């Protein structure tokens, strides 16, 4: 995650947390969702080395009661 993008997300989230007006709260959340969608559309590391897909973790043999 790029530092500038992370700071933008943080700023929008901080505004959403304190927003009292329902319409402005919804608009702030929509703004955050748009930022996330825009980030998803950008290539992550187009020139960097390709990493192999990670292996699935082993299943745990114990159960929580």
JOJOTA-V669455 format. One line per field, one symbol per residue. phi: phi as a letter, one per 40 degrees, with the letter a starting at -180 (. if undefined). psi: psi as a letter, one per 20 degrees, with the letter a starting at -180 (. if undefined). A space follows every 10 residues. Layout:
phi->???
psi->???
//
This chain:
phi->.cdccccccc cccccccccb cdcccccccc cccccccccc ccccacbccc bccccccccc cbbcc
psi->pqgggghggg ggghghhiph phghgghghh gghggggghh hqpgmhirqp qqqqqqqqqq iqqp.
//
